[in-house]
Amino acid sequence: MPVKSWPRRGTPDLGAGEAGKATVVAVGRWENRGGGITVPVAVRNRTTATVRAELSAARNAAGGMIASGSDQGTHPGAVASGEVALGFVYFSTDADLPKDAKFDFTVSTSPERGGSFGKADLRVTEANKVGARVVGSAVNDLGKKIQGPYAATVFCFEGATVVGTHGEFARPDGNAAPGATETFSVDLFDRPCPTFLVEVSGYFSRPAGSAPHARRRDRSSARLTD
């Protein structure tokens, strides 16, 4: 499973996806965080280009729409052909999801223009589980100066299912020149994390006057699995 910048502890089988499209290939366990529900998803890019992806979803039960949601960003931000990105769809609702909930996902993509704006994905060079933490480092190999804050996110898996996510800031903060290293130590809070993927990101500065990129939309459906 090609995944940019993430050393792997085990290899979750997240599905091949549909040729020529970016589609959702796995849905994790939803979590009610009070005032909203998050559903982790995995997107496989089967187009021939490196893209940035956005997710939206409609939640259905017994054939009727109950709520709609949108993603909170994907990890990594730039997804090469054949690679997988992980993200969350957030539903602003206090109600728990029904067990037979079905999600109709729309994946919108825009071309990656060489890291000219938005999220900047660092290359993780080391990630180790030490006690109840995942510690490691990442390097800016993008050939451009980037800026913080830098976020380190750990996705924990049981098989192909995301069972938990944990994040903390990477250090040092501020600007990172090409070749600079960021370090991280992410607390797992003693939650199970048999296998994991790690992503570290900062930000590019968007050039003044740059126009938004054209987007395409692909739709896929997936049923919640417990």
VMD Tcl script that draws the C-alpha trace (Angstrom):
set ca {
  {0.00 0.00 0.00}
  {1.89 3.06 -1.16}
  {1.46 5.87 1.36}
  {3.57 9.00 1.00}
  {5.91 9.79 3.88}
  {4.57 7.16 6.29}
  {6.79 4.41 7.64}
  {4.55 1.41 8.24}
  {4.24 -0.86 11.23}
  {2.31 -3.59 9.44}
  {0.48 -3.00 6.18}
  {-3.29 -2.45 6.36}
  {-5.07 -3.71 3.24}
  {-7.17 -0.72 2.26}
  {-8.37 -1.86 -1.14}
  {-7.38 -1.07 -4.71}
  {-9.98 1.58 -5.53}
  {-11.48 2.28 -8.95}
  {-9.23 2.91 -11.94}
  {-9.22 6.49 -13.17}
  {-10.82 7.90 -10.02}
  {-10.11 8.87 -6.43}
  {-12.50 6.84 -4.28}
  {-13.09 5.86 -0.67}
  {-11.69 2.37 -0.07}
  {-12.24 1.97 3.70}
  {-14.43 3.38 6.45}
  {-13.38 3.21 10.11}
  {-15.29 3.26 13.37}
  {-17.22 6.44 14.00}
  {-16.76 8.36 17.23}
  {-19.15 10.73 18.99}
  {-17.02 13.52 20.43}
  {-19.89 15.55 21.85}
  {-21.56 17.97 19.47}
  {-20.33 16.06 16.45}
  {-19.42 12.67 15.00}
  {-16.24 11.88 13.08}
  {-15.89 8.98 10.66}
  {-12.36 8.03 9.51}
  {-12.02 7.17 5.83}
  {-9.27 6.12 3.43}
  {-9.09 7.43 -0.15}
  {-7.11 5.72 -2.93}
  {-5.97 7.90 -5.84}
  {-6.20 5.80 -9.01}
  {-5.85 8.76 -11.35}
  {-2.56 9.29 -13.17}
  {-1.82 12.60 -11.41}
  {-0.79 13.74 -7.96}
  {-3.82 15.44 -6.45}
  {-5.22 17.08 -3.35}
  {-8.48 15.54 -2.17}
  {-11.53 16.81 -0.31}
  {-14.38 14.68 1.00}
  {-18.07 15.22 1.52}
  {-20.73 12.72 2.52}
  {-24.45 12.24 3.02}
  {-25.50 9.85 5.76}
  {-28.55 7.69 5.02}
  {-30.65 5.37 7.19}
  {-33.76 3.56 5.92}
  {-33.38 5.43 2.66}
  {-33.56 8.92 4.16}
  {-30.86 11.54 4.59}
  {-30.23 12.39 8.23}
  {-27.20 14.66 8.02}
  {-24.35 15.70 5.76}
  {-20.71 16.25 6.53}
  {-17.36 17.31 5.16}
  {-13.73 16.41 5.77}
  {-11.28 18.07 8.13}
  {-8.33 17.67 5.74}
  {-6.51 14.58 4.48}
  {-3.18 13.03 5.46}
  {-1.06 13.48 3.40}
  {-2.35 16.56 1.63}
  {-0.77 15.73 -1.74}
  {-1.72 12.20 -2.88}
  {0.33 10.64 -5.68}
  {-1.10 8.18 -8.19}
  {-1.74 4.84 -6.45}
  {-1.28 6.27 -2.96}
  {-3.70 6.41 -0.06}
  {-4.75 9.40 2.06}
  {-6.56 9.17 5.38}
  {-9.02 11.71 6.66}
  {-12.22 12.29 8.62}
  {-15.73 13.27 7.66}
  {-17.32 15.37 10.38}
  {-21.08 15.37 11.05}
  {-22.43 18.19 13.21}
  {-25.02 16.21 15.13}
  {-25.57 14.98 18.69}
  {-27.27 11.77 17.57}
  {-25.40 8.48 17.38}
  {-25.19 6.75 14.01}
  {-27.52 3.82 13.34}
  {-25.82 0.46 12.92}
  {-27.07 0.22 9.32}
  {-25.75 3.67 8.40}
  {-24.58 3.98 4.82}
  {-22.32 6.74 3.55}
  {-22.38 8.22 0.05}
  {-19.00 9.89 -0.37}
  {-18.02 12.44 -2.97}
  {-14.27 12.86 -3.42}
  {-13.24 16.17 -5.02}
  {-9.72 16.46 -6.37}
  {-7.56 19.28 -7.67}
  {-4.11 18.98 -9.28}
  {-1.07 19.34 -7.08}
  {1.00 22.22 -8.47}
  {4.40 21.42 -6.99}
  {3.65 22.52 -3.45}
  {2.78 26.15 -4.15}
  {0.16 26.56 -1.44}
  {-1.59 24.95 1.47}
  {-0.46 21.90 3.37}
  {3.18 20.76 3.12}
  {3.89 17.05 3.72}
  {7.25 16.23 5.30}
  {8.99 12.88 4.78}
  {8.92 10.81 7.95}
  {12.37 9.28 8.45}
  {11.76 7.39 11.70}
  {8.77 6.36 13.80}
  {8.96 3.99 16.78}
  {6.48 2.89 19.39}
  {8.09 3.51 22.78}
  {5.82 2.62 25.69}
  {2.59 4.55 25.21}
  {4.07 6.96 22.64}
  {5.11 7.03 19.00}
  {8.31 9.03 18.64}
  {10.31 9.92 15.57}
  {11.43 12.56 13.09}
  {10.58 14.00 9.68}
  {12.57 16.02 7.16}
  {11.62 18.81 4.78}
  {12.62 17.33 1.42}
  {10.32 19.60 -0.60}
  {13.06 21.94 -1.81}
  {11.24 24.97 -0.38}
  {11.05 26.73 2.95}
  {7.88 25.83 4.85}
  {6.30 27.13 8.03}
  {4.60 25.83 11.15}
  {2.74 24.88 13.12}
  {3.79 21.29 12.35}
  {1.34 18.52 13.17}
  {2.25 14.86 13.74}
  {-0.71 12.48 13.37}
  {-0.71 8.78 14.23}
  {-3.43 6.55 12.74}
  {-3.82 3.27 14.65}
  {-5.13 0.15 12.88}
  {-6.53 -3.24 13.70}
  {-6.34 -5.01 10.37}
  {-7.68 -2.52 7.82}
  {-9.84 -0.59 10.32}
  {-8.80 2.71 11.87}
  {-9.37 2.25 15.60}
  {-7.85 5.48 16.86}
  {-6.03 8.66 15.95}
  {-3.65 10.73 18.04}
  {-1.87 13.97 17.29}
  {0.54 16.46 18.76}
  {2.70 19.30 17.49}
  {6.15 18.54 16.08}
  {9.13 20.68 17.07}
  {10.79 23.09 16.50}
  {8.13 25.56 15.41}
  {8.75 28.38 12.93}
  {10.22 28.21 9.43}
  {11.92 25.03 8.23}
  {14.47 25.35 5.43}
  {15.01 22.52 2.92}
  {16.69 19.64 4.76}
  {15.53 20.77 8.21}
  {14.28 18.13 10.66}
  {11.18 18.14 12.87}
  {10.80 15.73 15.80}
  {7.62 14.42 17.39}
  {6.39 12.45 20.41}
  {2.71 11.49 20.20}
  {0.90 10.16 23.28}
  {-1.32 7.10 22.63}
  {-2.96 7.42 26.07}
  {-2.60 3.66 26.56}
  {-5.07 2.97 23.75}
  {-4.52 -0.10 21.53}
  {-2.36 0.60 18.49}
  {-1.21 -2.72 17.02}
  {-0.15 -1.15 13.70}
  {0.14 2.49 12.74}
  {0.81 5.06 10.04}
  {2.37 8.45 10.78}
  {2.08 11.76 8.94}
  {3.84 15.07 9.64}
  {2.88 18.30 7.92}
  {3.37 22.05 7.96}
  {2.32 24.74 5.49}
  {3.38 26.43 2.30}
  {2.70 30.13 1.80}
  {0.16 30.73 -0.94}
  {1.44 33.19 -3.56}
  {-0.44 36.49 -3.66}
  {-3.03 36.63 -6.42}
  {-2.97 32.88 -7.14}
  {-6.24 31.49 -8.43}
  {-8.03 28.42 -7.05}
  {-7.58 25.23 -9.03}
  {-10.29 23.43 -10.97}
  {-11.77 20.41 -9.17}
  {-13.29 17.10 -10.26}
  {-15.71 14.96 -8.26}
  {-15.94 11.18 -7.92}
  {-18.60 9.38 -5.89}
  {-18.38 6.15 -3.95}
  {-20.47 4.43 -1.28}
  {-19.45 2.44 1.75}
  {-21.29 0.78 4.61}
  {-20.21 1.28 8.18}
  {-18.55 -1.81 9.64}
  {-18.25 -2.43 13.36}
}
mol new
graphics top color blue
foreach p $ca { graphics top sphere $p radius 0.5 }
foreach p [lrange $ca 0 end-1] q [lrange $ca 1 end] { graphics top cylinder $p $q radius 0.2 }
display resetview
